[in-house]
Amino acid sequence: MNIILASESKNRQAVLKMVGIDFEIIPSQVDESLVKEANPVKRAEQIAFLKAQKVAENNQGLIVAADTFTFRRRKILEKPQSLKEAAKMLRWLSGKAVYNVTALCVINTQSKEVFKNSALTRVWFRKLSRGEIKDCVVTEPVLTWAAAYSPINSKTAKFIKKTEGSFTGLAFGLPLEQLIPILQKYKLIL
């Protein structure tokens, strides 16, 4: 059985390659704005399921999909739409503790089994200066990251004071601690 990653995310691809998993990429074309769920964890899980389901419609294998974003007090921060919005997000994160949620959905198109779960990571940000935020926004690909930061980027990693939870969910948008046992169950990896 082949593994299909329903994502164009370079970080998700990188973490699968890093641990030696062979896969093909078939991005899902899902309009995430159609999901109106207010609960951040349920929202991420619904979006991950829709992504996997969309790819499973026309493909056979083990479909792996995920969705990641940051939230605090139910305010969800997804990818910013402009540099101004990215700077606003980073100012809002400065000195605060937030949650990162990464939902995982795996669909086995042969057995029709569906696995859905999510990984929460608490992230504490140190106080950021206006100069740090401005430099980050103009030099880094902040529009490609949920909440305008990436814990594995050299500039934004230093914004983080500490974390607690899923390292790979936070850093790569794919919680390996949940995915690996599924791949082992189907004997796709040792």
C-alpha positions in Angstrom: 0.0 0.0 0.0 1.4 3.4 -0.9 1.4 6.5 1.4 -0.1 9.6 -0.1 0.6 13.0 1.6 -2.4 15.3 0.9 -0.3 18.4 1.3 2.2 20.6 -0.4 3.7 21.6 2.9 7.5 21.5 2.6 7.8 20.9 6.4 5.5 17.9 6.3 7.4 16.5 3.4 10.7 17.1 5.1 9.8 15.3 8.3 8.5 12.2 6.4 11.8 12.1 4.4 13.8 12.7 7.6 12.4 9.5 9.1 12.8 7.5 5.9 9.1 7.2 4.9 8.4 6.8 1.1 5.4 8.7 0.0 3.8 10.5 -2.9 2.3 14.0 -2.9 -1.2 14.7 -4.0 -2.3 18.0 -2.6 -6.0 18.4 -1.6 -7.9 21.3 -3.0 -10.2 22.1 -0.1 -11.6 25.5 0.7 -10.9 25.7 4.4 -13.0 28.8 4.9 -16.1 26.6 4.4 -15.4 25.0 7.8 -17.3 27.3 10.3 -16.5 25.3 13.5 -15.5 27.7 16.3 -13.7 25.2 18.5 -10.1 25.4 17.4 -9.3 21.7 17.9 -12.5 20.5 16.2 -12.0 22.9 13.4 -8.5 21.6 12.7 -9.7 18.0 12.8 -12.6 18.8 10.4 -10.2 20.4 7.9 -7.7 17.6 8.1 -10.6 15.1 7.5 -11.8 17.1 4.5 -8.3 17.2 3.0 -7.9 13.4 3.4 -11.4 12.7 2.1 -10.9 14.8 -1.0 -7.7 13.0 -2.0 -9.2 9.6 -1.1 -12.1 10.2 -3.6 -9.8 9.6 -6.6 -6.7 7.7 -5.1 -5.9 4.4 -3.5 -3.6 4.0 -0.5 -3.1 5.4 2.9 -4.0 9.1 2.7 -2.3 11.3 5.3 -3.6 14.9 5.8 -3.1 17.5 8.5 -4.0 21.0 9.5 -2.1 23.3 11.8 -2.8 26.7 13.4 -2.2 28.7 16.6 -4.9 29.9 18.9 -5.4 31.7 22.2 -8.7 32.0 24.0 -10.4 30.6 20.9 -9.0 33.2 18.6 -7.5 31.3 15.7 -4.4 32.5 13.9 -3.9 30.9 10.5 -1.6 32.1 7.8 -1.6 35.9 7.5 -2.9 37.4 4.3 -0.5 40.4 4.3 2.7 41.6 5.9 0.7 44.1 8.0 -1.4 41.2 9.4 1.7 39.2 10.1 3.2 42.0 12.1 0.0 42.4 14.0 0.0 38.6 14.8 3.5 38.7 16.1 2.7 41.7 18.3 -0.3 39.8 19.7 1.9 36.8 20.4 4.6 38.8 22.1 5.0 37.8 25.8 2.0 35.4 25.7 1.4 31.7 25.9 -0.6 30.2 23.1 -1.6 26.8 21.8 -0.6 25.2 18.5 -3.0 22.5 17.3 -2.1 20.0 14.5 -4.9 17.7 13.5 -4.0 14.5 11.7 -6.4 12.4 9.6 -5.4 9.1 8.0 -7.7 7.2 5.6 -7.0 3.7 4.5 -8.9 3.6 1.1 -8.8 -0.3 1.1 -10.3 -1.0 4.5 -12.1 2.3 4.8 -10.6 2.9 8.3 -10.3 6.5 9.3 -8.0 7.8 12.1 -8.6 11.3 13.4 -6.8 13.0 16.2 -5.0 16.1 17.1 -1.8 17.1 19.0 -1.7 20.2 21.2 1.5 22.1 21.9 1.7 25.0 24.4 4.1 27.7 23.2 5.4 30.6 25.4 6.7 33.6 23.5 9.2 36.0 25.0 8.5 39.8 24.7 9.4 40.9 21.2 10.7 44.3 20.2 9.2 46.3 17.3 12.5 46.0 15.5 12.5 42.2 15.7 9.0 42.0 14.4 9.7 44.4 11.6 12.9 42.6 10.6 11.2 39.2 10.7 8.2 40.4 8.6 10.3 41.9 5.8 13.0 39.1 5.6 11.1 35.8 6.4 8.3 33.9 4.6 5.8 34.8 7.3 2.8 34.5 4.9 3.5 30.8 4.6 3.3 30.1 8.3 0.3 29.8 10.6 0.5 32.8 13.1 3.4 34.2 11.1 6.1 32.1 12.8 7.9 28.8 12.4 9.7 27.1 15.3 12.3 25.8 13.0 13.1 29.1 11.3 16.3 30.7 12.6 14.7 34.1 13.3 11.3 33.1 14.7 12.7 30.1 16.7 14.3 32.6 19.0 10.9 34.2 19.7 9.9 31.1 21.6 10.7 30.9 25.3 9.6 27.3 25.8 7.2 24.7 24.5 5.3 21.7 25.9 3.6 19.1 23.7 4.1 17.6 20.3 7.5 18.7 18.8 6.8 17.4 15.3 3.3 18.7 15.4 4.6 22.2 16.2 7.8 22.2 14.1 6.6 20.3 11.0 2.8 20.3 11.1 2.7 16.5 11.4 2.6 14.7 14.8 4.8 11.7 14.2 4.0 10.3 17.6 0.5 9.6 16.2 1.4 8.8 12.6 4.2 6.2 13.2 2.0 3.7 15.1 -0.6 3.9 12.2 2.1 3.2 9.6 3.4 0.3 11.8 -0.1 -1.1 12.1 -0.3 -1.5 8.3 3.3 -2.7 8.2 4.4 0.2 6.1 7.4 0.8 8.4 9.2 -1.1 11.1 
